[in-house]
Amino acid sequence: LEFQKMEEEARCPDDSTQIGSAPACAGCPGQALCKSSAGVDVDQPRIDLRMNAIKHKILVISGKGGVGKSSISAFLTMALADKGNKTGILDLDLCGPSVAKLLHVDGLPVVESEYGWTPLQSPICGAKVMSVASLLESSENAVIWRGPRKSNLITKFLRDTFWGRMHALVFDTPPGTSDEHLSVLKLLSKTRPSGAVIITTPQEVAMDTIARELTFCRKMGVRVLGIVENMAGFACPCCEEVTQIFGNGGSVAEFAARHGVPFLGSVPLDPCLGEAAEAGVNPFAAHPTRPGTLALRAVVTAIETQLA
């Protein structure tokens, strides 16, 4: 109870008029910045204009790292684009960006035009891509930023990027529930995200974090589109038989049913998916009948059903 009380007191104020001056703001490193930006947000109308041109805004989240969230985000983007939809992906994992590599635009610079930043276009599927990795001078540069600076860059991504009219924009977020999540949800408060897709693996250590993600979504008013079980078995590269390596399976589906959340499907560890990601190849075109590819298509179909 004491921890819960401390957690409530430490929460950022929901009322914009209290930003920077609420009791919870005392001692926060970003208090001065928040206080200076409290009141009317001059950037919001421009952000709303850009985001209103996008039909579906999909957050991809996970309770912990290493569950394949960025890979699923990239494959989801490819699959949607593969169906002829104008699709984009925004890499919000500012300290560990990998979307540029997965969509094969790493090393390419972002160009600024009279309309704002022009997102890079993936040669794999034609999707639009924005990532902090494309703004760094070198791939070896580390992003060592506190919350306010991260929030400023996310604002620029939404305000200054010329996305244009699109069917869907996928947000690849960092693990957990941090500044990046709070910032993007605040900026999307008027245009509302379509929902969140939660990625997990079958191990208990990963599943233990899903409940916290559900709580976060509930508190922030974000609809949960469903849960995806990644690394659900290993698909043999020869015979394509899927072997369960983390138990007998079914635990994630049971968890989803218990919490009244849609279960979107299971994706096995399939070597062809990893090879495609490394080589900059579209797995849906190169390996259309592999277990991993078929499972991903089923997951995308389930997501589209939830969006319909």
N, C-alpha and C positions, 0 to 999 in steps of 0.2 A: 504493500500500500504506500509506503514511504517513497519507493522508487517511482510508482505511478504518479504520485503527487509532484515529485521532482520533474518527471517527464512532461507533465501538463504545464508546469511553471516555465519550463525551458522552451516550449513550443513557440515558433514565430507567430505573432498576432495575425488573426484572420482579417481583422478590421484594418483597411489600408490607412485610415487616419491615425492609427496607433503605431504604425511602423516607425521604429527607431526611438520611440518614447515610452513604450509599454514596459512594465516591470521586467518582463522576460528579456528585454533588450539590454539591460544593464550588464556591462562587462563583456558584451559580445564584440569581437574584433571588427565586425562590419556595421556597428551601430551608427557611426558617423555617415557612412555611405548611404545606409537605408534612410536615415533621417533627412539627408539632403535630397533624396529622391521621393520622399513621401508626398502624398497628395495626388494631383493630376499627373498621370503618366502620359507624356507627350508622344511616346513611342507606340502606345497601344493601338491607336487608330490605324497606323500603318501596318502593324502586325496583323490586326484583324482583317485588313484588306487582303493581305497576302494569303492568310490561312483560310479565308472564306472561299478562295478559289480552288481549294483542295477538298474533295468530297469526303475522303476517309483519312483520319489521322490516327495511326495505330502505334501504341507504345509497346515495346517489347521489353519485359523486365524479368529479373531473376533475383532470388534471395541471396545467392552467393555466386562467386566467380567460378569459371571452369566447367560450366554446364552446357556450353555451346550456344549461348545467347546470341552472340554476334553472327555466328554461322547461320543460325536459324533466321535471323533478321535479314541477312544477305540473300539466303535462298528464298525467303518469302517475297522479297523484292523482285528477284529474278522470275519467280513463278507468276507473280501478278503482271509483270511486264511481258512475259511470254504469252499471255492471253490477249495481248494487244492493248493493255491499259497503260496510260501515261502514269508512270510510277517514279517515286524518288525515295531516297533514304538519307536520314540525317544522323550522323554519328555523334551522340551526346556523351560517349565514354571519353571524356577529354584527356584523362591521364593514361588511358590505354587504348588509343584508337586503332582499330583493325579493319574497319569497313572499306577504307581506300584500297587496301591490299586484296580483300575478298572480292571487290568489284573491279579490280584490275585498273585502278586509276592512280595508284601510288606513284609518287615522283612527278605528277603533273600539277602545275600551279593553278590556283583559282584566278580567273580574270575578272576585273571590275569594269563594268560598263556603265552607261548612263542610267540603266535601270537597276543597278546594284550588282552584287556578286553574281556571276554566272556559274551555276553549279556544273561540276564536271559530268560528262556523260560516259557511262560504262560501255566499253566496247563489247562486253559479254551479252548485255540484254537491252541496252539503250536507256537504262534508268538514270535519273539524275542523282548525283552524289555530292554531299558536303561533309567534310571531316576536318578537324583541326590538324590532322596529319598533312593536309594539303596546304596549310598555312605555315608550316615549320620549314626552316631552311635546310634541315637535315633530319633524316629518319632516326638519328641517334639523339636528337634533342629531347629532353624531358620536359613535360609540362608540370611545373611545381607551383600550383596556384591555390590560393585560399578561395573560400566560397564566393565573395563579391566579384572577383575577377572572372570566375567561371560563369556566374550569372550574366555578366556583361557580354561575354562572348556568345552565350546562348541567345541573348536578346538580339545581337547582331545577326546571328544565323537566321532567326525568324523575321527580323525587320528588314535586313539588307539583301537577303538572297532572293533572286528573281526566279521563284519556282514556277510561276505561271499556273495555268489550269491543269490540274492533275486528278487522276482517279484516287490515288492513295499516296500518302507519305508515311514511311515507316521510321519510327524513332528508336534507334538502338541506344538504350540507356545503360549506365554502369550498374554493377551489382548492388543490391541493397536498396535503401531508401535514403537518398542524400540530397545535397544542394541542387544537383542537376535535375532531379525529379521535381522538387519543389518549385524550381525556377520555371521549368517548361510548363508545368500545370498552371502556374500563376499567369503566364503569358498566353495560355490557351483558355483562360477562364471564360472568355466571351464566345469563342468559336468551338469550344468543347471537343476533346478527343473522342473518337468513335469508341475507344475502349483499350484495354490492356491485354496482351497475351503473356502469360507467365510460363517461363521455361524452367524445367527441372530435370534431374536425372533420377533413376530409381533408388539410389542409395538413401538410407535414412538421414544421413548427415545433410543431404541436399533437401530432402522433403521436409525436414524440421523447419526450414526457413520459409516454406510456402505460406504457412498460416500468417506469418508477419506481413507478407506481400498482400494477402487478401485483406488484412486489417488496414494496411496503408491505403489500398484502393477504396475501401469503404469509407475511411475517414476523409479522403480527398474527393469523394464523389465520382470516382472513375469506374465505369462499367468494366467488369472482367469478361472478356470474350471467351476465355477458357484457358486450360492448362495443356501444355505440350510436354510429353515425356521424351526427352532426348537420350541418346545412347542406350536405347532399350534393346539390348542384345547386340550380337556381332554378326554381320552378314558375311558369310564366306565368299571371298573373291572368285572362287572356282565354281562351287555348286549352288551358291546363293542361299544356302540354308541359314536361318537365323538362330543363333545359339544364345540363350540367356546367360549372361555373365554376372548379373547383379541380382540373383534370385530368380524366382519363377515368373515375375512380372505381375501386372495387375494392381499393384499397390497404389500407383498414382491415380489410376481410374477410380479405385475405391475411395481414395482421399477426395477426389473431385465430387463424386456422388454424395459423400458424407457432408460436404460443405455446400452442396447445391450449386456447383460451378460446372460448366460444360467441360467435358474432356475432349480435346481436339484430336488426339491420336498419339501414336508412338512412332519414333524415328530411330531405326537401328544405327549402330556404328557401321558405316559402309565405306570401305576404302575408296570407292569411286568418287564419293563426295569430297573427301579430303584431297584426293589427287586433282579433282576439277578445280577446287578452291585455290590450290597452290599454282596450278597451271593457267589460271584465268580462263577457264572453259565453263560454258553453261552445262551443268549436269543433266538438265532436262532435255537437251538436244543430243548430248554425247552419250548418255546412258539412260535412255527413256524407260527401260524395263527392269532396272536394278531395284532391289528391295528398298534401298534408301530413297531413291527418286520417287518411286510409287508411293511410299509413306509420306514424303513431303507434299506430293500433289494432294493426297487425301487430307492432310492437315490444312493446306491452303483452301481446299473446298469447304472444309468445316468452318474456317474463319469467314469465308465469304457468305456462308449460310447465316452466321451470327450477325454479319453486317447488313444483310438483306432486310 
